[in-house]
Amino acid sequence: MPATIRFAPYDVGRWFVWATTAVMFAVLPLIFTKGFAITLLSQMGIMIVFALSYNMLFGQGGMLSFGHAVYSGLGAFFAIHALNWAGAGKIWLPVSLVPLVGGVFGALFGVLFGYVTTKKAGTPFAMITLGIGEMVFAASLMFPGFFGGEGGVSGNRVIGDPLLGVSFGPGIEVYYLIAVWCFGCMVAMFAFAQTPLGRISNAVRDNPERAEFIGYSAQRVRFLVLIVAAFFAGISGGLSAINFEIVTAENVSALRSGGVLLATFIGGAMFFFGPVLGAVIFVFFVVALSEYTKAWQFYLGVFFVLMVMYAPGGVASLVLINLRVMKYRLFARLRDPYAGVLLSALVLLVGVAMVVEMSYHLTLGASTGSTLKLFGFGVDSAAPEVWLLASGIVVAGALSFDAMRRYFAREWEAVQADIEEKIRREAGL
Amino acid sequence: MEFVVISLLNGISYGLLLFMLASGFTLIFSMMGVLNFAHASFYMLGAYFGYQISTWLGFWPALFVAPLLVGAAGALVERYGLRRVHKSGHVPELLFTFGLSYIIVELVQIVWGRAAVPYQVPPELQGPLFTVFTTTFPAYRAFMMLIAVLMLVAIWLMLTRTRIGLVIQASLTHPGMAEALGHNVPRVYMLTFGGGTALAGLAGVIGGNAYVTEPSMAALVGAIIFVVTVVGGMGSLAGAFVASLLIGLMQTFAIGLDWSPVGLLGRLGIEITPETFLYALWSLKLSQVAPVLPYLLLVMILVFRPRGLMGTREG
């Protein structure tokens, strides 16, 4: 009997990461128990699914889409109608399966629109998706019967008898529903990336011509990947329908499509876990920061542009490159430069935030008087000395940041050179 | 007849305004390969600058100063932003302009607030130019058309008859060779970007008071520019011209027409009642569908003629 030796290494690291993620999903709402924290976490879960599905196109398939909200939004509309029908007793459907309805309809529209859009790649693809997105948005206002016009369609997620005491009324129960779906989708999308189709979509991204030469139709691959991505986008739409109990035309708008692009890019499109980080940061900007300042979109835009200019790999790449430094035990040398850069950046940020907040207050909040609350202090935005102080902080911050940046860059280069040297020595033994 | 003439004139003036935007967009795209997502934002900046300067100095100085300021802003963006991103490829460039459009909208709101500003047509150009049957045609519309045509001629002369135009054309097709002959190609890029955004600024100055100057004006016209460029053929100026007029006319005519499939089929003797399947679809009037038409045209063009009306390259 011929003996086959099978060697399948048990990837401890991977299991550890996934287990930690699962534990985080379970434990986080027990630590942050406030209602606001729960809504924040729920929206993060929805956004993670949405951003990961977007990254199937953008990061893994090389398709820059400006209309991904079409699939999540249309999925959300069908999900909320399904929820309402289930509530009226017209169909049998448990609330926990409503996201699946969104996913199925998202995929159906993926088949319909993807057939047109995936004929192209690259820049034309981006423009067509933009056009389709605008078309669906304009059309959604034309059919008030289905889309509910300006007011949207609202629903009620508490339907039928509670199953095992779960009625999905309280926010925490919805959070756990979202968490389960989100974790499931994360695993599924990670698994998809390992399938032959997922792999060949990477090939089509990198070199469509060679993918065609080994017998794969680049267009077919793009089409299939888009359908799968639209399915997961639809699930995220279904989850948002349950979470907010209302779906409006805004769900299919260009704003939503742009948002998911921002989230994915900020997180890092080249890594699977990048969009997860991006979704968390993005929801933090949109939901948490918008509680405190009207200027959150300005900060988000500036943050995005800075990322495009200085860290095109996103937050994920920054994390990984620092982990590499730690792995070679050289992080101690970067501690002081980091402290300097971060401190001076903080000063600069405080100055810029002061200027921006006071300007916003002068133009938009003039009716409430010229005083606004800034970092816990009452500040008179009409007083010239405050402006002088703010511009002083900006200048001081900018000057020290520039000096610290040079210092940091010098040390960073030195550390990277040392790491390269170590790698070379290890390879050469 | 009256409706046709007036719609024709309005459609052409709107189409020419679109072309002022699309021409700069196309120039930038064919030259640098950059899809300038922020192009409509520069159009908006032009309108706001035009408004601000016209309150200080009057409309006529604003007509010249505001586009120059917008062009300078565009050149600075290219020099200190885009050029840095250029080495990472076209997608980061696109994303850069995408992020820029967010920032410009917010900056405009910081300075001028969220409501529309009262940007008025100058008194010399108020009032009707002539009357067709019973409808009057505003003098300002004619002025817009005049400016657009002048601009069109000026661009064409500059690109084909001047030295800098020839250098631009050379850098467009053979950047390496132009550089080897001693031309500063990055500076030509900067000038092109500045020039393209200045054209958008000019469109903003004359479009802002004909329509409404508000923070959402960029988003309203932004997607249409993309449609014009794709329909006309990526990178083709002549195509952009034809497509601008086509879309301008299409939208103007569609808004004024109340045709719907119900009425059409009713004439053919087919009764459609609210009980009929998909009644919402059959009862749609052309005027209601108007906002979707450009995008529908875009999809049709992509399905049946992917390189656009006058495009030379595919994909």
Interface residues (C-beta under 8 A of the other chain):
Chain A: L64 V116 K119 K120 A121 G122 T123 P124 A126 M127 I128 L130 G131 I132 E134 M135 A138 A139 L141 M142 F143 G145 F146 A254 G258 L261 L262 F265 A295 Q297 F298 L300 G301 V302 F304 V305 V308 M309 P312 V356 S359 Y360 T363 L364
Chain B: L35 G81 R84 V85 S88 H90 V91 P92 L94 L95 F96 F98 G99 L100 Y102 I103 V105 E106 L107 Q109 I110 V111 W112 G113 R114 A219 A223 F226 V227 T229 V230 M234 A280 L281 L284 Q288 V289 P291 V292 Y295 L296 L298 V299 L302 V303 P306 G315
